[in-house]
Amino acid sequence: MPSIKELVGQLGGDQEAAFRAYKAIEDIVTRASAPENDKERAAAAADLAAELNAKTEPEKDDKGKEKPPRLIHSARVRSKIARLLGYVAADKEVPALVEALDDLDVREMARFALDRSISPKTTEALINALEDQVGPDFRTGVVNALAKRGCARSLAALKKTAESDEDRPVRIAAVEALANFADPSNDALIAKAAKADCPKCRVRANKARMRLAETLCKAGDKSAARKIYKAICASDACPPQKKAAEMALKGGN
């Protein structure tokens, strides 16, 4: 059977050959990701990580000057590699994925791969990407990835983003993400966003307040949830949100 390196070399070929190669690597990755196949997973992850940012050997031009190495694979192929790596990556593969974040054409799939892992190293990589990378769409994706992690580092990064990020789409996404954490103090930032100049942002923030209250209820903190419901009822939120808060209060939440 061809190695991962050989199969990756076929990903840039004609459509049929590329499809067969991708499916072959996908089969390897699927088998390797089984709980009992740690050794196979580590080997597959290492092979894919090596190909993700693989570069040519140093060369010299006609004048004898050394030319900088070039990436061997195209952005399209590297995106496929990153996607496959996401299924088997562990801490050792994080540096390769972080390096791929610097490529505008590959970074979204690198983020996807980081998103699939909940290790502290991938969390740190996502937080750094949120702080350093440009582009609201990509950074919103990073916010959504951090929203799935219940750790203190993710919450701190989301609070900072919700309070002061310069990109409005990223800021309101972080506000919404705070509703996933059963922390009553998050309501202060969400309530502040509910008074923003942008009408759509106000609606989204008030919906986030409702979700935060629901999150607190599920976590057993009904007292904090009722406080938020009452605040929504007394605010200038839209009628549907105020009615939903009233119903939650009547229902004993």
ABEGO torsion letter per residue (X at the ends): XBBAAAAAAAAABBAAAAAAAAAAAAAAAAAAABAAAAAAAAAAAAAAAAAAABBBBBBBBAAGBBBBBBBABBAAAAAAAAAAAAAABBAAAAAAAAAAAABAAAAAAAAAAAAABABAAAAAAAAAAAAABBEAAAAAAAAAAAAABABAAAAAAAAAAAAABABAAAAAAAAAAAAABBBAAAAAAAAAAAABABAAAAAAAAAAAAAAAAAAAAAGBAAAAAAAAAAAAABABBAAAAAAAAAAAAAGX
